Amino acid sequence: MTAHLHDNFDWNAVGDKLTNTVTLVVGGARGTGKTTADNLLQLGARVAISDLNKERVDAVAEEFKHYGDRFLGVAGDATRPDDAERVAAQTVEKFGALHNVVYSAGAYRAQRPTLEIASEEWDLIIDSNLKGAFISYQATIPHIAKSGGGALVSISSLAGRTSSPFLGCHYSAAKAGILGLTRHIAKEFGPQNIRANSICPGGIIGVRMNDLLTDLHREADLVELAKQTPLGRNVYEQDVVGATLFLLSDLSRFITGATLDVNGGILTL
Ligand SMILES: NC(=O)c1ccc[n+]([C@@H]2O[C@H](COP(=O)([O-])OP(=O)(O)OC[C@H]3O[C@@H](n4cnc5c(N)ncnc54)[C@H](O)[C@@H]3O)[C@@H](O)[C@H]2O)c1
């Protein structure tokens, strides 16, 4: 069978498109969000990060100084519409466009029994992990549409597919909710050339997991989890970055509303 021209990738164009886009990483001052921003910057893209924690934003700005004018760091609470709109406006003002958003923000608390979770803690986890994505997408989608379209990547979790051995019911609820939000956005904004997909990582080796397991006195559990994982190890930040770059790039140009598991096979659905 002869291949049609439109079936072939123009590999330069795929790379160029990722490099020439502007991406906002919400919750980008630490962990996977920061590593995602760093990788996009290494590829030559223009990247803004926003984060609730101003000290972390300032520290990243210092660390990313060598990227010069291609980087912007803004402090802001993703759950507040005024902050989210300011972050989006500052990004567009600096870079002249906005194409992609990676929502990697969220608070967490070590697991405790459901009956002992205070409603304030429920609100904190749901707001930062779910409402913040809704508010951030509301603030950025009009800019993305004006820029000709782009891609949204929501970082959910294995906890949103099942439940977590380390985090509570609110976290699983928020992460399951983000899958629904992202699917809805995919349908509603597909006609404006905006794709929206979610990633569900298993426990990622990094600062958050370290603090969490120390709090729970369950450091050995990570070794156990690695043993139970078909690919034989825990998740690295770079595994999530790879999936994110795929979903931001034209390699996934016809994928929207999807949920991509990055868990080494520990859960297969
Ligand atoms: N670490 C893991 O094992 C793991 C596993 C699966 C999914 N995830 C998810 O991946 C994402 C990144 O995880 P991580 O470990 O890199 O997280 P992290 O805790 O290292 O970083 C999250 C960042 O989000 C920021 N943040 C929190 N609330 C915010 C708000 N309201 N507005 C703006 N910023 C806010 C924090 O200040 C922090 O810098 C999170 O959504 C997390 O739930 C993490």
Ligand as a Chemical Component Dictionary entry (heavy atoms), coordinates in Angstrom:
data_LIG
# 
_chem_comp.id                   LIG 
_chem_comp.type                 NON-POLYMER 
_chem_comp.pdbx_formal_charge   0 
_chem_comp.three_letter_code    LIG 
# 
loop_
_chem_comp_atom.comp_id 
_chem_comp_atom.atom_id 
_chem_comp_atom.alt_atom_id 
_chem_comp_atom.type_symbol 
_chem_comp_atom.charge 
_chem_comp_atom.model_Cartn_x 
_chem_comp_atom.model_Cartn_y 
_chem_comp_atom.model_Cartn_z 
_chem_comp_atom.pdbx_ordinal 
LIG N1  N1  N 0  5.207  13.106 43.705 1  
LIG C1  C1  C 0  4.469  12.038 43.394 2  
LIG O1  O1  O 0  4.744  10.904 43.798 3  
LIG C2  C2  C 0  3.266  12.197 42.483 4  
LIG C3  C3  C 0  2.640  11.056 41.968 5  
LIG C4  C4  C 0  1.537  11.208 41.136 6  
LIG C5  C5  C 0  1.073  12.465 40.826 7  
LIG N2  N2  N 1  1.698  13.555 41.339 8  
LIG C6  C6  C 0  1.184  14.863 40.978 9  
LIG O2  O2  O 0  2.123  15.476 40.123 10 
LIG C7  C7  C 0  2.138  16.884 40.361 11 
LIG C8  C8  C 0  3.549  17.300 40.707 12 
LIG O3  O3  O 0  3.989  16.550 41.812 13 
LIG P1  P1  P 0  5.364  16.891 42.531 14 
LIG O4  O4  O 0  5.743  15.744 43.386 15 
LIG O5  O5  O -1 6.329  17.396 41.534 16 
LIG O6  O6  O 0  4.853  18.070 43.485 17 
LIG P2  P2  P 0  5.620  19.116 44.401 18 
LIG O7  O7  O 0  4.942  19.085 45.727 19 
LIG O8  O8  O 0  7.107  18.911 44.369 20 
LIG O9  O9  O 0  5.296  20.500 43.627 21 
LIG C9  C9  C 0  4.003  20.991 43.549 22 
LIG C10 C10 C 0  4.068  22.506 43.491 23 
LIG O10 O10 O 0  2.716  23.004 43.451 24 
LIG C11 C11 C 0  2.690  24.208 44.193 25 
LIG N3  N3  N 0  1.321  24.535 44.592 26 
LIG C12 C12 C 0  0.568  23.960 45.562 27 
LIG N4  N4  N 0  -0.627 24.555 45.640 28 
LIG C13 C13 C 0  -0.639 25.533 44.693 29 
LIG C14 C14 C 0  -1.588 26.513 44.284 30 
LIG N5  N5  N 0  -2.783 26.620 44.884 31 
LIG N6  N6  N 0  -1.258 27.375 43.296 32 
LIG C15 C15 C 0  -0.047 27.293 42.685 33 
LIG N7  N7  N 0  0.903  26.395 43.032 34 
LIG C16 C16 C 0  0.605  25.529 44.019 35 
LIG C17 C17 C 0  3.613  23.960 45.391 36 
LIG O11 O11 O 0  4.050  25.179 45.962 37 
LIG C18 C18 C 0  4.741  23.141 44.737 38 
LIG O12 O12 O 0  5.845  23.954 44.376 39 
LIG C19 C19 C 0  1.134  17.144 41.475 40 
LIG O13 O13 O 0  -0.105 17.520 40.911 41 
LIG C20 C20 C 0  1.022  15.804 42.154 42 
LIG O14 O14 O 0  -0.229 15.645 42.801 43 
LIG C21 C21 C 0  2.796  13.453 42.152 44 
# 
loop_
_chem_comp_bond.comp_id 
_chem_comp_bond.atom_id_1 
_chem_comp_bond.atom_id_2 
_chem_comp_bond.value_order 
_chem_comp_bond.pdbx_ordinal 
LIG N1  C1  SING 1  
LIG C1  O1  DOUB 2  
LIG C1  C2  SING 3  
LIG C2  C3  SING 4  
LIG C2  C21 DOUB 5  
LIG C3  C4  DOUB 6  
LIG C4  C5  SING 7  
LIG C5  N2  DOUB 8  
LIG N2  C6  SING 9  
LIG N2  C21 SING 10 
LIG C6  O2  SING 11 
LIG C6  C20 SING 12 
LIG O2  C7  SING 13 
LIG C7  C8  SING 14 
LIG C7  C19 SING 15 
LIG C8  O3  SING 16 
LIG O3  P1  SING 17 
LIG P1  O4  DOUB 18 
LIG P1  O5  SING 19 
LIG P1  O6  SING 20 
LIG O6  P2  SING 21 
LIG P2  O7  DOUB 22 
LIG P2  O8  SING 23 
LIG P2  O9  SING 24 
LIG O9  C9  SING 25 
LIG C9  C10 SING 26 
LIG C10 O10 SING 27 
LIG C10 C18 SING 28 
LIG O10 C11 SING 29 
LIG C11 N3  SING 30 
LIG C11 C17 SING 31 
LIG N3  C12 SING 32 
LIG N3  C16 SING 33 
LIG C12 N4  DOUB 34 
LIG N4  C13 SING 35 
LIG C13 C14 SING 36 
LIG C13 C16 DOUB 37 
LIG C14 N5  SING 38 
LIG C14 N6  DOUB 39 
LIG N6  C15 SING 40 
LIG C15 N7  DOUB 41 
LIG N7  C16 SING 42 
LIG C17 O11 SING 43 
LIG C17 C18 SING 44 
LIG C18 O12 SING 45 
LIG C19 O13 SING 46 
LIG C19 C20 SING 47 
LIG C20 O14 SING 48 
# 
